[in-house]
Amino acid sequence: MRFLIYQESRQGPRKSNQDRIAYSYSRDALIMVVADGMGGHLHGEVAAHVAVKFVVEAFQSQARPRLADPHRFLIDSITNAHLAILGYAEGENLPETPRTTIVACIVQDGMAYWAHAGDSRLYLIRDGRVEVATKDHSRVQQLVDIGRVREEAVANHPDRNKVFNCLGQGTLPRIDISRRTPLRSADTLLLCTDGLWGALSTRMIVEAVLRDEILKAMPELLNAAEARAGIDGDNVSAIGMTWLSEDMMDPLDHGNSISTKTMQMSDTATQTAGFGDGTPREFLSDDEIERAIEEIRGAIKKAV
């Protein structure tokens, strides 16, 4: 595999960063995960932390060097993350369960597979337009579907933050799964929280990706989202990946690409963002979250 990838998570004007994002790759597979802890619920940062950690650790365990069934992996790992969040809430006797949205994407054998719950989005950008975009699990998306709200009005609609499907809810979340989607060289996959797509139009996102390679386009997108949102902004988090041909002379490759060709069968490499970012003390530290995760890990393994 050969690809360009960039990820970043910014706190913005909020008191803490409740987003968690990560990517991990083996010789033959790549996973990208974005989770947005829901601020209207207690300890949203815990739910996002647990979700990303469980999905990435499952990938590290199973992608040796490829996954047997990417679709099955997405369903199982996201469901297990949901169970882990419920286990955390029960173990800590919380009055309500922490909640998070999630979007995750696997690339393997030149194919992309993705899944989501909530309003964190994935865009597949191809030939200067959005080829595919996930549909939010939200009240305003329902209004779009029945023709009562225009797609362009979603970002500013008063019901935009009313999400009806997420990890940590009382019932099993609905996990929407994509089709097996072949990737072409120069395709870009963008995974992001609503802090980014809520501030920028689809046209602005596409124009930024077309204007420059993803390593330069992504910081510009985050800058633009923060500037447009101002003091009312949210945490802003995104992962952008541009798929490249195996040809070392690919015109999009200026020496910054990742090639997995020489990796060992059992190796994985992982990068995270949003973890350990100086969260104010009224929120749980990452160390406290990690200790809680360890306490529930055994129980989750028994449950599944």
N, C-alpha and C positions, 0 to 999 in steps of 0.2 A: 504494500500500500504506500501511496505517496499523497500527502495533503499538507495544506497550510491551515493552521488553527490558531485562534486567539480567544481568550476568555478574560473577563473582568467583572468584578462586582463592586459597586459603589454604594456607600451609605446614603448619599444625598442629604437632604435637610432633616431626615428622620432621626429619632433619638438612638436608634440602633439599626444594624443591618440584619434583617430577618431572611435574606436570601442566602442560599447556598448553591454553588455550582461546581462541577468537576468534569474532567474528561479522563479517560484511561484507554490505553491501547495495548494490544498484544501484537504478535507478528501479523496476524490475519484478521483482526477485528478491532473496532474502535467503538467506544460508547461515550456519549455526551449526555449530561444530566443537569437540569435546571429546576430548582425548587424555590417557591416563594412562600415563606411562612405567613400565615394570614394574621394580620395585626389586630383584627377584631376578636381574636381568641387568645387565651392565655398561652404564653410561651410558643408563639408561632415559629421562633427561631429554632426551637427544639425539634418540632415536626420537620422542618426543612432539613436540618442537620441529620436527623435519623434517616429521612428518605434518601438523601444523596449517599450517605455512608452505606446503607444496606444494599442499594443498587450497585454501587461501585465495588463493594467487597464481593458481592455475588459474581460480578463480571471477572474480577481478578481470580476468583476460585475456579470458574468454569471455562473461561476463554483460554484454553491450552492447546493450540493457539486460537481456535475458533469455537463459537458456540454451536451446540448441536441443533438448536431450534431458536432463532432470535425472537420470533413472536412469543413463543412459550416462555422464554427467559424474561421478556418484558412484563408479561402478565404476572408471572410468579414472583419476580423480585419486587415489583411495585406493590403487589398484594402483601408480601412479607413485610415491606416497609410500613404499610398501613397497620398491620398487626403489631409491629414493634411500637408504633406511636400509641396505640391503644394500651399496650402493656406498660409503657412508660407512665401514662396517665393513671392507670390503676395502681401501679407500684408506688407512685408519689401521692396518691389520694387527692388528685387534682379535682377541683369542682367542675371543670370542663376539660375536654381533650384538646390538646394542641392540634392545629390543622395546617395543611400546606397544599398548594397546587404542585404539580410536577409535569415536566415534559422530558422524555428521554428518547435518544436515537442511537441505534446501532448501525454501523456500516461494516459489511462483511461480504467478501467475494464481489465487490463492486455494486452491491445492493444496499439500499437504505431501508430500515425498518424503524418506525417510531410509535410512541404511545404517549397519551397525556390524560390528565385528570385536572379539571379546573381551567384557568384562563392564562396559564403560561403557554406560550405559542412556539410553533415551529413553522418556518418558511423555507420552501425550496425555491431558490432563485435561479432561473435558467434563461439564457438568451435575452437578458434585459427585462424580464418580468417575473412575477411570482407564479410559478408553475403549480404549487400546492401550498395551502396554509391550513393549519388546524383550526377547528371551530371551538370557540370557548364554551365551557359549560357554565353559562351565566344567564341571568334573567334578560339582559339586553340582547344577547345572541338569539334567544327565543323570539324576541320581538323582531329582530332582523329576519329570522326564518319565516315569519308569517307576514312580512311586508310592512310592519308598522314603524320600523326604524331603518333608515338608510345605513349601509355599512360605514359610510364616511362619518356618521354621527356617533358611532359607538364610543369613541375615546372620550367624548364630552358628555355622555348621557348620565343623568343622575343615578341610574341603577347599574352603572358599569361594574361596581365592586360587589354586586350581589351574586356570588358564586354558589351554585347549588350542588357541586360535585367536587370532592377533594379527599385527600388522605386524612384520616383522623375523624371522619364523620361517623355517626352511629351505625351506619350500614356499610357493607362492602362498597367501595367506590366503583363507579363505572369507568373502565379503562378503555378508551378508544384506541384502536390499533390501525395502523396504516396498511396499505397494500405493500407487497414486496416491490420496491421501486428501484429500477436500474439507474445508476448515476452516470453522467457523462463528464468528461473532462471539462473543468471550469464551472461546474455546478457548485453553488454555495448553499449550505444548510445553516440557517440561523435559528438558534433557540434563545428565547428571551422571556423575561418577566414583563408584567404590564407596565412597569416603570419605564420600559423602553418603548414598547409599541403604543402605549397610551399617550405618549408625548409626541410621537412622530407618525406621519402618514405612511402608508405603504409605499407611495411614490418616493418619499424622502429616503426610506430604507433602501429601496432598489437603486436609486441614484447614487447613494453613498457606496454601495457595493460595486457598481459599475465604474465609479470614478477612480478607484484605486484598489490595490490588492487588499485582501481581508485584514492583514496585519496593520494596515494604516486606516482602513475604512472603519474598523470597529471602534477604536478610540474616538474617532470623529462622531460616530453615531451616539456614543455615550455622552460625549460633550454636548451634542445638540439636544439630546433628551433632557439633560440636566438644565440647560439654558432655557429651553422652552417651558419646562415645568416650573422653574423658579422655586419660591419658598413653599409651594404646595406640592412639590415633587415627592416621589417615592424612592425607595432603593431601586437602583438600576443595574441589572445584571444580564449578561448575554454571553453566548459562545457562538463564534462564527467559524465555519470550516469550509474551505474550498477544496474540492476533489481534483486531483491531478492525475494525468497519465503517468505511467511508469517511466516514460521517456525522460532521461536526465536533462534533455534540451527543451522541455516544456517551456513555452514563452512566459507563463505565469510564475515560473519558479526562478526567483532571483537569489537562490541559495539559502532561503529561509524555510524550506519545506521540511517535513518530517518523513523519512523513509523507514519502513519497518523491515526492509528486506534482510538485514543482517541480524535481526533479533533472534534470540534462542526461543525454542518451542514453548518454554515455561515462563518466559519473561513478560512482565507488564510494566508500563510506565504510567504514572498518574499525576495530574495536576489539579489542585483545588483552588477555589476562590470564595471569599466570604467567611471563611473559617478563621478564627483567631484575629479579628480585626479591631480589637480595642473597644468592644462593646461596653457601654456604661454599666456600672455595678448593679443597677436595679434589674438587669437582665442576667440570665444564667450565663456563666462563662462556658467556653468550649470544654474545659476540663471537667466541669460539673456535668455537662451533657454526656461526655464520654463515659464518666463513671456510671451514670444512670443507664446508658446503653449496655454496658457490660453486665449490669445487674439483671437486665431483662433478656439478654441474649440466649441464655439457656432455656428460658421459658418459651421463647419464640421458636427455637429449634424443636422443642417438644410439640408445639402447636402445629407445626407444619411437617 
